[in-house]
Amino acid sequence: MAGSDGVLVVLDGSAQDVATLDWAVEEADALGSGLAVARLRSDSPAPDRAPARLTADGRRSQAAVPDVAAGRAAEQAARMPVTIWDVFGTTPLPVLLLLAQRSSRVVLGESRTGRRHQSMAGQIASRASQPVVVVRGRTGAAGPVVAHVAGSGPDEFALRDAFEYARRRRAPLRVLHTYRTAYVDPSGHVPPYFGREDATEVLERAVTPWARAHPDVLVESVALPGSAAGRLLEVSAGAGLLVVGACDGSWLPAAIRDPTTRVLAHRAQCPVVITR
């Protein structure tokens, strides 16, 4: 059943794991849910290996967890249900997507430890049916929450989560919409185009109801020319968090599915929330 395991956090044994786990614990606290820890392992499983569920008194059926991040996860058992899964093999994506289906959201790091993990972060971000948080870049830096409004279906989910993160973090919210600049057709004619005016209208229509519902959140709407991915990468340098909506592209080939989220998962300079 979707969401039965609470927040799923993926740990790959890198230095990024501690920050990733801390973010996942904060998510679980905010949602009032449990925590499922998926550890990526390169060694072979023991024949009788099974997932270890930690209880409130700290007992578990398996041997002690050797790495620091999973050890910190075990410390959370006094406050929330914690389950630890060991994921073996060189192709963990199918297993992680299966675990994601049981979770309310997924938290994973983008640790720059190799092409396999970078590819996996982008694929989970674009293929999971739950919200995904990619913990990367300046994970502890102050800065506004930046949300992207595309003028389409995912905007409602992106704004819902962006206002909630801004409220929780006591940070201002900046809502960004991008538009293309005027173009010249092959005959040299410049068709009438009111890109900025249209973009401002899209922002006002999308943001106003949410701003009225959250008067405690300081919100600013910004319309900029250019591509969404390019502009979001630029503003990520000064943001504390990016929030974007994932388009429904499950029927598309993996190579072209939701390219904006894949770019941000690899290159943003702050954590990214891909919401659904």
Buried (B, 14 or more C-beta within 10 A) or exposed (E): EEBEBBBBBBBBBBEBBBBBBBBBBBBBBEBEBBBBBBBBBEEEEEEEEEBBBBEEEEEBEBEEBEEBBBEBBBEBBEEBBBBBBBBBEEEBBEBBBEBBBBBBBBBBBBBEBEEBBBBBBBBBBBBBBBBBBBBBBBBEBEBBBBBBBBBEEBBBBBBBBBBBBBBEBEBBBBBBBBBEEEEEEEEEEEEEEEBEEBBBBBBEEBBEEBBEEBEEBBBEBBBBEEBBBEBBBBBBEBBBBBBBBBBBBEEEEEEEBBBBBBBBBBBBBBBBBBBB
